[in-house]
Amino acid sequence: MKNCQGLGRRDFLQVGLGALGGMGLSEVMKFRAQAGRPSDTRCILIWLDGGPSHYETFDPKPDAPSEIRGSFGTVKTTVPGVHFSDQMPKLAKSFDKFSVVRSIAHNQNNHGAGNHYLMTGQPTPVPVGCGASVTFHPSFGSVVSHHRNVKDGLPAYVSAPSMSRSGGPNFLGAQHAPFVISDNPDSKGFRVRDVTIPTEISEGRSGSRSELRQSLDSMRRITDAAAEDPAVAFDEYYARSFDLITSEEAQKAFDISNEPEKTREKYGRNDFGQRLLLARRLTEVGVPFVTTYYGGWDDHRDLFNSYKKGKAERVDTGVSALINDLAERGTLDNTLVLLLGEFGRTPKINKDTGRDHWSFAMSVLMAGAGIPGGQIV
């Protein structure tokens, strides 16, 4: 639909209401050209599976009764008047570089549905159980893969150490499933499987095998209905795997041992911290979407001891190091960092000293890609 001057609603959305204030045609065309420019933004999605408590992280209630407040104290952030849980002291000192949205809510109050909603942006079309693994819609990572695709042999979507239950591609096809890095990057001699050529096959022999396969694939198939042919998906996997193995950029990015020991220590010498460091390395060489999966946050019982046993410290140390590292390296401006799970936890502590599912309020940390720092929403 267009108005009398021939401008459509989309024109106003792209240019903004500033066009009504006398913006000339050249400015209008400039903004429209910028709107159509492909984005180079990368995303690191840190998924705390099970639903972390917002009270014990970014939204403490120090003045509430003890059955709501819990046993942890608070810590001042870099912004006067804003406090986090005392389990997040390093992130509190880095608050000038990220924002926290405390008001996100939805009605998918079990793990299966909540995971799907927060991983895809779409509620499930049918009710699903708490333990269900559902992929009614493609995940954000798969959508990014669909639009950005492989570059220089690097996968467009990586997930470590596993794929979230709703982290798959659904109707976009298997080629947009995540490349999963299941091995522990903090282990001695860490190597990413399927990225390096087996030692028993020399590079020359590997190349010869590739040429032989290309010759065989050039033969006419029985049918031209290639889109429905499962062999086509296999061929794409093979081609992408070969590109990954032979990509110099990929080899460098996956080799976390090249990082200075001081940097590795900042992230925490544990599997979660080193996966965050690997995510930074991958996004810096052009991987557009990386999910770092950290399970075990469904704290229906013994929540406070669970956090004190190192779980909260790993997140505080690793995520603060990631955000500060990106800022120091000048890559935070084009790297979006998100920290969340499928929902928050109940205001009242239950009889087992835990908190139950609470999708009606949760906190999400957001940093980079133009997001202002030091903001509470």
N, C-alpha and C positions, 0 to 999 in steps of 0.2 A: 504494500500500500504506500502510495506517494502523496505528498501534499501538492498544493498548487504550484510550487516552485520546482517540483520534480525531485524533491529530496525524500528518500524513504526512511522508515524508522531505523533501519540498520545504519544509515548514514549518521543519524544523531547518536546512536549508541557508540559508534566507532570514534566519532569526533568529540563527543561530549557537548554539554550545554554551552560551552564557550563559543561554539559556532554562532549562537544567537547574539553574541556580543560584538559582531562585526568581523569575524574571522574571514579572511579572503579565500578565494578559490585555491590559490597556491598552498595556503596553510592546510586547507581541507584535504587536498590531494596528498600532501606530505604525511599527514596523520593517517590517511587511509593506506598509504604505502607502508608505513611503519607497522600498522596493524596486521598487514599481510606477510610481514617478514618472519621467516622461520625462527623459532626460539632456540637458543643454545643453553637454556637452563637445564641443570641436572638436578636430580632429587635423591636424597638419602632418607628412606623411610625406616625409622627404628620402631619395630613392632614389639611391644611388651605383651606377649600373649597371655590371656587369662583375665586381663583387666586390672591395671595397677590402681592403687588407692590414691585419689587426688588429695586426701587429707594428709597422708604421710609423704607427700612429694611437694606439690605446688599450691595447695589451697588449705593450709592448716586453720583450725578454729581454736585459737588459744583461749578465748573467753567463753567457750561453750562448756557445758557440764562434762565431767570426766568420761561418761559413757559415749560421748561424741568426740571429745578432744583427743582421747587416747593418751598414751604414755610418753610420746615424744614432745620435745619443745620446738621452738622456732628459731630461725636465724635471719638476721637482717640481710636484705639484698642491696645492690648498688643504688636502688631507687628508694628514697626516704618513704617510710610508711608501708613498704611492701615487704612481707616476710614469706619465706618458704619453710618447709619442715626442716628441722635440724639434721635430717638425713641427706640434705642436698646443699652442703656448704659451698662446694666449688661452683656449682651452677648458680648459687646466689651471688657469688662474686663476679660472675660473667653475665649477669642479667641485662647489662647494657647492650648485649649483642643479640638478644632474642626476646620474644614475647610469649606470653602464656594466655591462651583462651580458656577461661574457667567455666564458660557458660554453654558448652556444647552438650546437647541432649538429643536422645532419640528414644524410640519405643521398642527396640529389638533387644529385650532384656535377657537373652541367653547367648552362649558362646557362638553357636552356629550362625544365628541370624545377625548378632552384633558384629562378628568378624566379617561377614559378607557385606554388611552395610558400610563399615569403615574401610574395607579393602576395595570396594567397587563404587561407592557413592550411591548405590541403589538398594532399597529394601528388598527382601526376598518376596517373590510373588506368591509363595505359599508358606504356611507355618513350617518351621523346621525345629528339630530337637536340639537340645543343648550341645550334644556331642557330634552333631552332623557336620560333614564336610560338603559344602555346597558351592557350586559355581554357576549360578543362574546368569551372571553377567561377568564380563571380563574385568580383571583387576586393573588398577591404575597402571601398574608396571607393564601389563600386557598391552594396554591402550597406547602407552608411550612407545613400546616396541613396535606396534603397528604403524605409528606415525613417523618414528625416527629411524627404525630399522638398524641393521648392522653397519658399523663404520670401521674401516681398517681391520676387519677380522674380529673386532671386539663385539661381544654380545650387547644387545640393547637393554636387556633386563637381567639382572643378577639377583639371586637371593641366597643368603647364608645364615645358618647352616642347613636350612630346610625351607620349603615353600609353605607359607601360611595356608590354612585350609581353603581359603577363598582367593588365593593369590594366583590362580591359573588364568588361561586365556579364553575359556569357553568357546563361543562361536568364532572368535578371531583365528583359531587354528593353533595346532601344536607348535608351529614355528615361533609363536609369541609366548610360549611358556618360559619361565625363568631358567637361566643357566644356574644350577644349584651348586654351591661350593660347600660340601658337607664336612671337609676336613678342618681341623683346628689350626688356625694360623699361628697360634702360640706354641705349637709343638715343634720339637727339634726336627729339622729337615723337612719342614712343611712344603708340600708341592700340590698344586691343584691337579686332580685327576682329569684326564681327557684334554689337557692343555699342552702337555709335553709329548713328543714323539717317544714311544717306547725305546729303551736302550738297545733292544735287539733288532730294531729297524733303523738303518742309517737314513739320513736325509735324502740321499739319492734314490734309495730303494723306495722310500715313501713317495717321492715324486713320480717314479715309474709306475707305481700302483695307481696313482691319481690319473695319469695319462691313459692307462689301460681302461680304467673305469669310464673316462670321458669317451673313449672310442666305443665302448659297449653301449653307453647311454645315447650315443648318436644314432643308433639303429632305431628304425621306426617301431613304435609301440603298437600293440594289437589294437588299441583304441586311442582316439584323440581326446577322450573325455578325461584329460589329465587332472582337472581340478578335483575329481572324485577318486583319483587313483592314489591309494595309500603309498605307493612307491614314490610318488612325487614328494610327499612330506619327508620320506626317508632320504631322498636325494638332497633335499634342502638341508636336512640335518647333517648329512655327510659333507656337503659343500661348506657349511658353516663351521663344522668341526675342523675340517682341513684348514680353512682360513684362520681359525683360532690358533691351531697348532703352529702354523707357519708365520703368524703375525709377530713381528718384533715388538710392537707396542704392547701386545697382550703379554708376552713373556716378561717384559719389564714391569708392567703393572702388577702382575700376580706375584712377583718376587719380592715379598715383604721384607726379606732379609737385607735388602739394600737400604732400608730405613736406618737412620742413626739410632743407636741404643737409647739415647736420651729421649728421643721422640717416642719410641716404643714404650718406655717407662711411663711417660706422661699419660698415655692411653690406658695403662694398666696391663700388666703382664698376665692376662687371662684371655680366654677364648673370645669373650664379648668385646673387650677393649681392642684386641687385635683385629677383629672383624670390622670394627668401626674405622680403624686405620686403613684396612684394605679397601673399604668402601670409599674413603677419601682418595686413595690412589687410583681406583677405577674411574671415579667420576672425573678426576683431573685429566685422564687421557681420553675422555669422551664417552664413557658408558653413561647413558642418560638417566637410568633408574636402577638404584640398588636398595634392596630390602635387607636390613639386619634384624634377624628374628631372635628374640630372647624370651623363652617360655618360663612358666612357673609362677605366674602372678595372680593365680586364682586363690587368694588367701581367705578362705572361709574359716580357717582356724589358725591360731598361733601367728598372727600377722606380724606382730612387733618383733618377735624373735627371728622370724623369717627375714625381715628387713635388716636386722642387726647382724645376721650371719654373712653379710657381704653383698647381698643382692642390690640393696640401695646404693652402697658404695661403688659398685661396678658401674652403675648407670651414672652416678654423679661424676665419677672420675672420667669415664670414657666419653660421655656426651659433652662435658665441658671442654675436654681436650680437643674433641673434634671441632667444635664451634670456634674455639680460640685458634686452632691450627689453620682452619679455613680462612679466618680473618687475617691472620698474620701472612698467609701465602697469597692473599688477594683474590681468593676464589669463592669467598662467601657470597659475593654479589650475584654470582650466577649458579649458586648451589642452594637449593631449598632443603632444609633439614626439618623433619617432622618426627616427633616422639609421641606415641600414643598406644593404647590398647583398644579393646572393643567396647569398654564402658568404664565407669568409675565404680566406687564401692559405697555401700549404705552408710548414711550418717551415723547410725547407732551401731556400736560394737556388739556382736552377738555373744551368746553364752560360751562359745568356744574361743573367745578372744580373737575373733576375726571379723571381717566385714563381707557382706554378701553382694550380689550383683546389683548395680544401680546405674541404669542407662540414662537416668533423668538428670544427671550432672556429671561431667567429667572434665579433666584438664588436658589440653594438648599444647605441647611446646612447639613453637614455630620459629625458625631462624633463616636468615639469608634471603636471596632472590628479591631484595627490595623491602622485606618485612622490617619495620622499625624495631629497634631494641628498647628494652625497658618498659614495655607496655603490658598492662593487665587488662584483658577484655572480659 
